[in-house]
Amino acid sequence: MVSPDPIAGPLARMNRAKVHLDLLVGMIGAFLNSAPYTTTTRRDENRRRFVFDVHIRDTPPDPLPFIASDFVHNARAALDNIVWALAPGSVRRRNPNFPLFDDPIRFKCDALPMLKGMKPELIDAIEWCQPYHGDEHFVASERLLHLNRLWNFDKHRAPFAVGCVADMASLAV
């Protein structure tokens, strides 16, 4: 059954993203709590430094990158779905999406022509969310840009989990 609320579908998709995010956070927490690495410290007398070694004992669970991918896809697609749901038919023919730019000139040149015909207050709301405002409007504005980059990356590559460990760290004494 189709809901009379035009953003019911996008909100359902965002809720689905939240389910994936909660699962992801839980899996990462469980993985980190399993002590997947150990560390040792030793003194290198020749170089007069301490050396910290990290020993990997376990790798991230196989489903982790796919759950992360599901979160990214659903969260980013929900933004596009909101624009589509609120766009009049004449704008829908241009396949509108939720534009995200870190440059106001690019927003004016690329986003405004695509959004032409939408209610001005909707265009203003979309512009207000743009990451080029930094934290001026809301603290998480740059996160939208990160979400967009992850989404573009995820569309073209298989997801994978990455851990980062320093190869060698030293501290002069």
C-alpha positions as CSV (number, residue, x, y, z in Angstrom):
1,M,0.0,0.0,0.0
2,V,1.3,3.4,-0.9
3,S,1.5,5.9,1.9
4,P,0.0,9.4,1.5
5,D,3.1,10.8,3.2
6,P,5.7,11.4,0.4
7,I,8.7,11.0,2.7
8,A,7.5,7.7,4.3
9,G,9.6,5.7,1.9
10,P,12.8,7.7,2.4
11,L,12.3,7.6,6.2
12,A,11.8,3.8,6.1
13,R,15.1,3.6,4.1
14,M,16.9,5.8,6.7
15,N,15.5,3.6,9.4
16,R,17.0,0.6,7.6
17,A,20.3,2.4,7.4
18,K,20.1,2.8,11.2
19,V,19.6,-0.9,11.7
20,H,22.7,-1.6,9.7
21,L,24.7,1.1,11.6
22,D,23.6,-0.4,14.9
23,L,24.6,-3.9,13.8
24,L,28.0,-2.5,12.5
25,V,28.7,-0.7,15.7
26,G,27.9,-3.8,17.7
27,M,30.1,-6.0,15.5
28,I,33.0,-3.6,15.7
29,G,32.7,-3.4,19.4
30,A,32.6,-7.2,19.8
31,F,35.6,-7.5,17.5
32,L,37.7,-4.9,19.4
33,N,36.6,-6.5,22.8
34,S,37.9,-9.8,21.6
35,A,41.5,-8.5,21.9
36,P,42.3,-8.9,18.1
37,Y,45.9,-7.6,18.7
38,T,48.4,-7.4,21.4
39,T,51.2,-4.9,22.0
40,T,54.7,-5.2,23.4
41,T,57.2,-2.5,24.3
42,R,60.9,-2.9,24.2
43,R,63.9,-0.6,24.4
44,D,66.2,-0.4,21.4
45,E,69.6,0.3,23.0
46,N,71.4,1.0,19.8
47,R,69.0,3.7,18.7
48,R,68.1,4.8,22.3
49,R,64.4,4.6,21.7
50,F,61.4,2.6,22.8
51,V,59.8,0.4,20.1
52,F,56.1,-0.5,20.4
53,D,55.1,-3.7,18.5
54,V,51.6,-4.6,17.5
55,H,50.9,-8.3,17.0
56,I,47.7,-9.1,15.0
57,R,45.8,-12.1,16.4
58,D,42.6,-11.9,14.4
59,T,41.1,-10.2,11.4
60,P,37.7,-8.3,11.2
61,P,34.7,-10.6,10.6
62,D,33.9,-11.3,6.9
63,P,30.4,-9.7,7.0
64,L,31.7,-6.4,8.4
65,P,32.4,-4.6,5.2
66,F,29.1,-5.7,3.6
67,I,27.1,-4.4,6.6
68,A,29.1,-1.1,6.4
69,S,28.2,-1.0,2.7
70,D,24.5,-1.6,3.4
71,F,24.5,1.3,5.8
72,V,26.3,3.7,3.4
73,H,24.0,2.8,0.5
74,N,20.8,3.1,2.5
75,A,21.8,6.3,4.2
76,R,22.9,8.0,0.9
77,A,19.9,6.6,-1.1
78,A,17.5,8.0,1.5
79,L,18.7,11.5,0.8
80,D,18.1,11.0,-2.9
81,N,14.7,9.5,-2.2
82,I,13.7,12.5,-0.2
83,V,14.5,14.8,-3.1
84,W,12.7,12.5,-5.6
85,A,9.6,12.3,-3.3
86,L,9.3,16.0,-2.9
87,A,10.0,16.9,-6.6
88,P,7.2,17.8,-9.0
89,G,6.9,15.6,-12.1
90,S,8.8,18.1,-14.3
91,V,11.8,17.9,-12.0
92,R,11.6,14.1,-11.7
93,R,12.2,13.7,-15.4
94,R,15.7,15.1,-14.7
95,N,16.4,12.3,-12.2
96,P,17.1,14.6,-9.3
97,N,19.3,13.6,-6.4
98,F,20.4,15.2,-3.2
99,P,23.5,17.1,-4.3
100,L,26.5,17.3,-1.9
101,F,29.3,19.7,-2.7
102,D,32.2,21.1,-0.8
103,D,32.3,24.2,-3.1
104,P,29.4,26.8,-3.3
105,I,30.3,27.5,-7.0
106,R,29.8,23.8,-7.9
107,F,26.5,23.8,-6.0
108,K,25.3,26.8,-8.0
109,C,26.5,25.4,-11.4
110,D,25.6,21.7,-11.0
111,A,22.8,21.5,-8.3
112,L,20.6,24.5,-9.0
113,P,19.9,23.6,-12.7
114,M,18.9,20.0,-11.6
115,L,16.7,21.3,-8.8
116,K,15.1,24.1,-10.9
117,G,11.3,23.8,-10.5
118,M,11.3,22.6,-6.9
119,K,9.9,24.7,-4.1
120,P,12.4,27.5,-3.2
121,E,12.3,26.5,0.5
122,L,13.3,22.9,-0.4
123,I,16.2,24.2,-2.5
124,D,17.2,26.5,0.4
125,A,17.0,23.5,2.8
126,I,19.3,21.4,0.6
127,E,21.7,24.3,0.2
128,W,21.7,24.8,4.0
129,C,23.0,21.2,4.4
130,Q,25.9,21.6,2.0
131,P,29.3,20.6,3.5
132,Y,30.9,23.8,2.3
133,H,29.2,25.6,5.2
134,G,31.4,23.6,7.5
135,D,30.1,23.5,11.1
136,E,28.4,26.8,10.7
137,H,25.0,25.2,10.3
138,F,25.3,21.9,11.9
139,V,28.2,19.9,13.3
140,A,27.7,16.9,11.0
141,S,27.7,18.7,7.7
142,E,31.1,17.3,6.7
143,R,29.9,13.8,7.4
144,L,27.5,14.1,4.5
145,L,30.5,14.7,2.2
146,H,32.2,11.6,3.7
147,L,29.0,9.6,3.2
148,N,28.8,10.7,-0.4
149,R,32.5,9.7,-1.0
150,L,32.0,6.3,0.6
151,W,28.9,5.8,-1.5
152,N,30.6,6.6,-4.7
153,F,33.6,4.4,-3.7
154,D,31.2,1.5,-2.7
155,K,29.4,1.6,-6.1
156,H,32.5,0.8,-8.0
157,R,34.5,-1.5,-5.8
158,A,33.9,-4.5,-3.5
159,P,33.8,-3.5,0.1
160,F,36.6,-4.6,2.4
161,A,37.5,-4.1,6.0
162,V,40.8,-2.3,6.8
163,G,42.7,-2.0,10.0
164,C,45.6,0.3,10.5
165,V,48.6,-0.6,12.6
166,A,51.8,1.4,12.8
167,D,54.7,-0.5,11.4
168,M,57.0,1.0,14.0
169,A,56.7,3.7,16.5
170,S,59.6,5.2,18.4
171,L,60.1,7.7,21.1
172,A,63.5,9.2,21.9
173,V,64.5,9.1,25.5
